[in-house]
Amino acid sequence: MKDTDLAWLAGFWDGEGSITLFGHQERNGSKKIKPIVSVVNTDIGMINKVRKILEELGCSFHLSERGARKSAHSTAYILQTANMSHIIKFLEAVLPYLTGEKKERGEILYDYCSRRASKLERLPSKGSTPYDPEDWEDLKKFEGMGFKRSNNRSSSTTRAALVQE
């Protein structure tokens, strides 16, 4: 893979993508922290170029489509993943090229995913791994960055930001 492809991907993500960590509460009352990396665009050609580079990196992102809500709007295509190993690969490739707040978000998310993935590998049960104070601190960092959730989500689910009690 060429460095220019990675730089292009990072630039595209700087403008059109999202790198986030958010908290939500499950129906059973448990608190969860979830990483998500996504990009939304109405140009399927651009989305296919992104997808090709991601596949070359060994990252699998889910492609979904959101129909136009008004006749003046276009169909939006969304590539996203919450898979920590794919997020780690993605961030390792693009972090050197990201700028501004996306770079800062990427660094925090990379640290979070790397730490969690390492912990999950050492434990027999992956489904109930408790969060460390560092995990909650990373979530607080994201909350402090003033992230405003856009309407570019394929899900209408609203997730409240959580602060550890």
N, C-alpha and C positions, 0 to 999 in steps of 0.2 A: 504494500500500500504506500502511496506517495504522501509525503508530508503536506503537499498542497491539497490533497483530498481531505486530510484531517483538519487543516486550517479552514478549508471551505465549510466543512461540517460544523466546526466550532462557530464560525461566523454566522452560519444559518441558524444555529441554536441560539446564539446571542440575540438575534433578531426575532425569531419565531418560536423558540422553544421554552420549555419550563424545566427547572431543576428544583425539586421541592421535597420536603419532609413535613408530614402533617400528622396530627394526632386525631384519633376518633374513638368513640366508645361503642363497643359491640353491644348487641341486644342483651347479652348476659351480664352487662355492666363492666366487663373488663376493658381496660384502656390499652390501646394499641398505637404504635408508631409505624407509619408507612412511608417508604421512600417511593417517589415516582419521577421518572424522566419522560417527557413527552414533547412532541412538536406537532403543530397544527398549521395546515396551509391549504389553500384552495387549488393549487397547481399540482395535479397528479404527477406531472413530469418531475417536479422538484421533490416530491415525496418519494418517488421511485429512485431518484438519485441518492437521497438520504438512506433509503432502505438498502440499496446496493452496498453502500459504504458500511452500514451497520452489519450487514451479513458478512462482509469481508473481515470485519473485526470479530466475528463470532458471536454477535449480539442478536438475539431474537426479540423483536418488538412486535406488539400486536397492532395490526392495521384495522382501523374502523372508519366509518363514514358517517358524517352528520349531514342530513339533507338541508337544503336551504329553507330557512324559516319564513322568508319573504321572497317574493318574485325577483327583487333586485339583488338578492344574495346568491352566492354560489355554494355548491356543495363543499364541505370542508373535510379534509382527510387528516386523520389523527394517527400518529405512531406513538406508542407508549409502552413502557415496561415498569413493573414493580419488582422484577427479579433482581435480587442484590448482586448476583454474579455477573449479570449482563450490565447492570449499572456500573459496577467496578470496572469492567473492560472498557465500556464507553468512556467513563471519566478518565481512566488512565490514558486513553488516546487523545482526548480533546482538551484536557485541563491546561496543557501548555499554551493553547491557542485561545482559550476563553478570555474574556475581558470583564472588567467591572464587577457588578453584583453577581453575574452568572458565574464568574470564576470563584468568587467568595462562596457562593452557594455550593458550587461543585466541590470545593475543598472540604467543606463541612460534611456534605453528603458522602463523599468518598471515605472520609474518616469513619463516619457512622457505619456505612455498609461494610467496610473492611473489618472493623472491630466486631460487628454482629456476625459476619460470615465466619470469622475466625472462632468466635465463641460457639456458634452453631455446629461447626465441624468437630469440636471437642466433646460435645454433649450428646448423649444417646437420643434424647427426645427433642426434636426440632420444633414441635408445635407449641410448647409451653415454656420456652426459654424466657426467664425474667429479664426485664430491662435493668441496666446498670444506671447509676446516677449520671454517668457520661452521656447515655442515650437521651435522657430527659433534658440534659443541658444542651445537646445538639438541637432538640426540638425547640427549646426556648430561644436559641440563636436564630432559627428560622422565623419564629414568631416575632422577634425583635426587628427583623428586616423589613417589616411592613408589607409582606406579601399580600397582594389583593387577588383573590380568586376571580378569574374571568368567567365569562359564560361559555368558554370554549371547551367545556367538558362534555364528554359523551354520556355521562351519567347525571341525572338530576339530583343525586344524593348530595345533601349538604352535610359537611363534616365539621363539627365544632372543634376549634383548637383546644387542646388540653394542656393543663399545667399539672405536674405531679403534685399530689397533696402532701 
